[in-house]
Structures are given as structure tokens and as C-alpha cells.
């Protein structure tokens, strides 16, 4: 191979050092505000009001158990259906 085809590694330039330092400082400043999948939070859930008696209580109990296990606050909105009414 000729010398022109070989990739030569030069010393880092001042610009690349400043870019790297800027990205590192931004990452260090923003890191405490980033939430991952294990962070606590709030979940809002809208489900149809079930026609089987006691089904809503079972779903509420299941969601409460899951929220306690995963450290998440769950809000459940039960949406009632009005049958075949036309608006």
C-alpha cells in the first residue's frame, strides 16, 4: 500500500478536546435529571367500567399490588358506557 492510503493518527486538536469537555460537562450536569425504567413515577390508566360485579375491585387490587411492588403511583379512571345512546 502506498503512504497516501494509510490512515495516520494525529494528535487531538484543540477543537476536539473542547468538544469532548463540553459534552462531558453537559452529561454530568444532566445526569441527576434523567429517569430510567426503575425510577418512580405516576401512571394514569383509563379502562371501561366492567359489567361483571366486583371486577373493578379486582382490577384496583391488582393495580395497587403492582404499584406497591414497582414504586409507581397508579390512577385508574373507570369509563362508564351509556349503552347505545346517540349523541
C-alpha positions in Angstrom: 0.0 0.0 0.0 1.1 3.5 -0.6 1.6 6.0 2.1 -1.4 8.1 1.0 -3.8 5.3 1.6 -2.8 4.6 5.2 -4.7 6.3 7.9 -2.4 8.2 10.1 -3.5 9.2 13.6 -2.6 12.7 14.5 -2.7 14.4 17.9 -6.1 15.6 19.0 -6.8 19.2 18.1 -7.8 21.9 20.5 -11.3 21.9 19.0 -11.9 18.1 19.6 -10.7 18.5 23.2 -13.1 21.4 23.8 -16.0 19.4 22.2 -15.2 16.4 24.4 -15.0 18.5 27.5 -18.3 20.3 26.7 -20.1 17.0 26.1 -18.8 15.5 29.3 -19.8 18.5 31.4 -23.3 18.6 29.9 -23.7 14.8 30.6 -22.5 15.4 34.2 -24.9 18.2 34.8 -27.9 16.5 33.2 -27.4 13.0 34.8 -29.4 13.6 38.0 -32.4 14.7 36.0 -32.6 11.6 33.7 -35.1 9.0 34.7 -34.6 5.4 33.8 -37.0 2.5 33.8 -36.5 1.9 37.5 -37.4 5.4 38.6 -40.7 6.0 40.5 -43.4 7.9 38.7 -47.1 8.1 38.0 -49.3 6.0 35.7 -52.8 7.2 34.6 -55.0 4.4 33.3 -58.4 4.7 31.7 -60.4 1.5 31.5 -64.0 0.7 30.7 -66.2 0.2 33.7 -66.7 -3.6 33.8 -70.2 -5.1 33.7 -69.3 -8.0 36.0 -69.9 -7.1 39.7 -66.7 -6.9 41.6 -64.4 -6.8 38.5 -63.4 -3.2 39.2 -62.4 -4.0 42.7 -60.3 -6.9 41.4 -58.5 -4.6 38.9 -58.0 -1.9 41.5 -56.5 -4.5 43.9 -54.2 -5.9 41.1 -53.0 -2.4 40.2 -52.4 -1.5 43.8 -50.3 -4.5 44.3 -48.3 -3.8 41.1 -47.8 -0.2 42.1 -46.5 -1.0 45.5 -44.1 -3.6 44.1 -42.8 -1.2 41.4 -42.9 2.1 43.4 -45.3 3.7 41.0 -48.4 5.7 41.8 -51.4 4.5 39.7 -54.6 6.5 39.0 -57.4 4.5 37.5 -60.3 6.2 35.7 -63.3 3.9 35.1 -65.1 5.0 32.0 -68.8 4.1 32.1 -70.6 3.2 28.9 -74.1 4.5 28.3 -75.4 1.8 26.1 -76.5 2.6 22.6 -77.2 6.3 23.0 -76.7 8.6 20.1 -75.1 11.9 20.8 
